[in-house]
Structure formats: structure tokens, C-alpha cells
Amino acid sequence: MSRSISDRIITEKHRGKLCCDSAPGQGTTFVIELPIRQQVLDGDGQIPKVPAPVDMTPRV
């Protein structure tokens, strides 16, 4: 896979970063950073509201 395609997938689809460091005769190192959590947008491009948690504490 080409670097430009990889970069597009990582940055646009996953909101991450792709960095590379190359030195002649020493090779290339790629660093990929991906967020642990990603916010999903609704159809209007807005972050959907999450309902308040329900209290599941038993009542005695």
C-alpha cells in the first residue's frame, strides 16, 4: 500500500497521525498514532447526545 493511501486512511478515517523518518543506509521508521476513542458524528455532523445513565441501584 502506498504511503499516500495509508496516510489518508489513518488521518481521515481514524483521525490519527502517520510520521516517517528515513536515513540512507539505515532504513525507514514509521510511527502511527491512533486515538483510543473516536467521536462518532450523526448525519448532521454533530456529536450525538448520550442519554443520562440509568440508576440501577436496587431499592429496598
C-alpha positions in Angstrom: 0.0 0.0 0.0 1.4 3.4 -0.9 2.2 5.9 1.8 -0.3 8.4 0.5 -3.1 5.9 0.7 -2.0 4.8 4.2 -1.8 8.5 5.3 -5.3 9.2 4.0 -6.8 6.2 5.8 -5.0 7.0 9.1 -5.7 10.7 9.1 -9.1 11.0 7.5 -10.8 7.7 8.6 -9.2 7.3 12.0 -8.2 10.9 12.9 -4.7 9.7 13.6 -1.2 10.6 12.6 1.4 8.9 10.4 5.0 10.0 10.6 8.1 8.6 9.0 11.8 9.0 9.4 14.2 7.8 6.8 18.0 7.7 6.6 20.1 6.4 3.7 21.6 3.0 4.6 19.7 2.8 7.9 16.1 2.2 6.7 12.8 3.9 7.5 10.8 4.0 10.7 7.0 4.6 10.5 5.1 5.8 13.6 1.3 5.5 13.6 -0.7 7.3 16.3 -4.4 6.4 16.6 -6.9 7.9 19.2 -8.1 5.4 21.8 -11.7 6.7 21.4 -13.2 8.4 18.4 -16.3 10.5 18.5 -19.0 9.4 16.0 -21.0 12.2 14.4 -24.6 11.9 13.4 -26.0 12.6 9.9 -25.8 16.4 10.5 -22.1 16.3 11.5 -22.9 16.8 15.2 -21.8 14.8 18.2 -25.0 12.9 19.3 -26.2 13.5 22.8 -25.7 10.5 25.1 -28.6 9.7 27.4 -28.0 10.1 31.1 -27.1 6.8 32.8 -29.9 4.9 34.5 -29.6 4.3 38.2 -29.6 0.5 38.6 -29.2 0.6 42.4 -31.7 -1.8 44.0 -34.3 -0.2 46.2 -35.0 -1.9 49.5 
